[in-house]
């Protein structure tokens, strides 16, 4: 009754359902309404390894778009990975980097898991291996 009244009052039906659904059910409704997002957490865990959810979701969307990740999409994925603040990394090779271990794992996962156009895959591999991340 409330959902029907809200739908008639200009409120979309999904919003009306969320308004009266219990908290647990609201998250299920939100996922049904927004199928592009695979979750709310920053991380996506695959086989026990933490990955950057946004980058993985982008790769899934790019691959669904035309079957392969092209050069422009590869550049976007790479820029999403290296967008963090610089920090000093110690060890045998003192270096400044913007890439975390999670982002390195995400890069490797995306490279191994998704279909890439040949030039994009070659460029991405060169970027992956060219620096001391």
C-alpha positions as a printed NumPy array, in Angstrom:
array([[  0.   ,   0.   ,   0.   ],
       [  2.79 ,   2.453,   0.92 ],
       [  4.831,   1.419,  -2.136],
       [  1.845,   1.952,  -4.397],
       [  1.144,   5.369,  -2.867],
       [  4.761,   6.449,  -3.273],
       [  4.903,   5.144,  -6.843],
       [  1.884,   7.274,  -7.663],
       [  3.428,  10.262,  -5.914],
       [  6.371,  10.292,  -8.348],
       [  8.735,   8.071,  -6.333],
       [ 10.18 ,   5.197,  -8.396],
       [  8.978,   1.747,  -7.422],
       [ 12.499,   0.578,  -6.433],
       [ 12.852,   3.534,  -4.053],
       [  9.448,   2.773,  -2.572],
       [ 10.471,  -0.857,  -1.992],
       [ 13.748,   0.191,  -0.342],
       [ 11.901,   2.583,   1.95 ],
       [  9.762,  -0.141,   3.502],
       [ 12.072,  -3.171,   3.241],
       [ 14.099,  -4.378,   6.233],
       [ 17.77 ,  -3.355,   6.186],
       [ 19.03 ,  -6.742,   4.971],
       [ 16.49 ,  -6.832,   2.159],
       [ 17.404,  -3.267,   1.13 ],
       [ 20.91 ,  -4.352,   0.159],
       [ 19.47 ,  -7.126,  -2.005],
       [ 17.123,  -4.673,  -3.687],
       [ 19.966,  -2.197,  -4.26 ],
       [ 22.035,  -4.907,  -5.959],
       [ 19.094,  -5.846,  -8.148],
       [ 18.637,  -2.209,  -9.177],
       [ 22.368,  -1.546,  -9.809],
       [ 23.762,  -4.662, -11.551],
       [ 27.046,  -2.978, -12.606],
       [ 28.497,  -2.874,  -9.094],
       [ 29.704,  -6.169,  -7.683],
       [ 29.602,  -4.892,  -4.102],
       [ 30.231,  -1.968,  -1.788],
       [ 33.612,  -2.848,  -0.298],
       [ 36.801,  -1.311,  -1.732],
       [ 38.189,  -4.83 ,  -2.093],
       [ 37.004,  -7.842,  -4.021],
       [ 38.428, -11.132,  -2.759],
       [ 39.169, -13.746,  -5.427],
       [ 40.67 , -17.07 ,  -4.339],
       [ 41.703, -15.494,  -1.032],
       [ 43.522, -12.556,  -2.679],
       [ 42.36 ,  -8.958,  -2.138],
       [ 41.846,  -7.034,  -5.37 ],
       [ 40.769,  -3.472,  -6.178],
       [ 37.026,  -3.886,  -6.851],
       [ 36.709,  -0.818,  -9.106],
       [ 39.458,  -1.987, -11.454],
       [ 38.087,  -5.541, -11.661],
       [ 34.535,  -4.25 , -12.227],
       [ 35.82 ,  -1.944, -14.968],
       [ 37.593,  -4.846, -16.7  ],
       [ 34.425,  -6.952, -16.535],
       [ 32.429,  -4.077, -18.074],
       [ 35.046,  -3.425, -20.776],
       [ 35.147,  -7.1  , -21.733],
       [ 31.33 ,  -7.247, -21.877],
       [ 31.318,  -4.14 , -24.07 ],
       [ 33.016,  -5.669, -27.128],
       [ 34.675,  -8.875, -25.946],
       [ 38.172,  -7.495, -25.39 ],
       [ 39.896,  -4.679, -23.548],
       [ 41.185,  -2.165, -26.099],
       [ 44.031,   0.332, -25.797],
       [ 41.954,   3.214, -24.372],
       [ 40.417,   0.884, -21.781],
       [ 43.868,  -0.525, -20.89 ],
       [ 45.131,   3.008, -20.26 ],
       [ 42.121,   3.71 , -18.039],
       [ 42.734,   0.51 , -16.045],
       [ 46.405,   1.376, -15.616],
       [ 45.628,   4.96 , -14.546],
       [ 43.125,   3.676, -11.97 ],
       [ 45.864,   1.477, -10.537],
       [ 48.587,   4.144, -10.268],
       [ 46.348,   6.981,  -9.025],
       [ 47.353,   6.835,  -5.362],
       [ 49.713,   9.075,  -3.408],
       [ 53.457,   8.445,  -3.561],
       [ 54.999,   6.635,  -0.634],
       [ 58.488,   5.393,   0.154],
       [ 58.988,   1.642,  -0.104],
       [ 61.988,   0.181,   1.664],
       [ 63.826,  -3.061,   1.196],
       [ 66.619,  -3.868,  -1.229],
       [ 65.468,  -1.181,  -3.664],
       [ 64.542,   2.106,  -2.005],
       [ 61.92 ,   3.671,  -4.241],
       [ 58.874,   5.912,  -4.253],
       [ 55.71 ,   4.347,  -5.634],
       [ 51.994,   4.984,  -5.918],
       [ 51.168,   1.291,  -6.322],
       [ 50.232,  -0.932,  -3.383],
       [ 50.559,  -4.708,  -3.221],
       [ 46.782,  -5.013,  -3.689],
       [ 47.039,  -2.972,  -6.883],
       [ 49.921,  -5.115,  -8.126],
       [ 47.857,  -8.241,  -7.487],
       [ 44.936,  -6.594,  -9.283],
       [ 47.121,  -5.746, -12.3  ],
       [ 48.348,  -9.319, -12.533],
       [ 44.833, -10.738, -12.097],
       [ 43.416,  -8.485, -14.829],
       [ 46.272,  -9.303, -17.173],
       [ 45.808, -13.061, -16.701],
       [ 42.003, -13.214, -16.513],
       [ 40.542, -10.927, -19.162],
       [ 40.695, -10.885, -22.956],
       [ 42.856,  -8.048, -24.33 ],
       [ 43.479,  -6.735, -27.82 ],
       [ 47.062,  -7.566, -28.798],
       [ 48.413,  -3.989, -28.715],
       [ 46.678,  -3.254, -25.405],
       [ 47.983,  -6.456, -23.818],
       [ 51.534,  -5.735, -24.999],
       [ 51.364,  -2.138, -23.696],
       [ 49.874,  -3.224, -20.361],
       [ 52.518,  -5.957, -19.913],
       [ 55.285,  -3.46 , -20.632],
       [ 53.849,  -1.069, -18.04 ],
       [ 53.439,  -3.943, -15.564],
       [ 57.062,  -5.064, -15.879],
       [ 58.914,  -1.83 , -16.764],
       [ 59.085,  -0.27 , -13.312],
       [ 60.225,  -1.407,  -9.925],
       [ 56.776,  -1.309,  -8.344]])
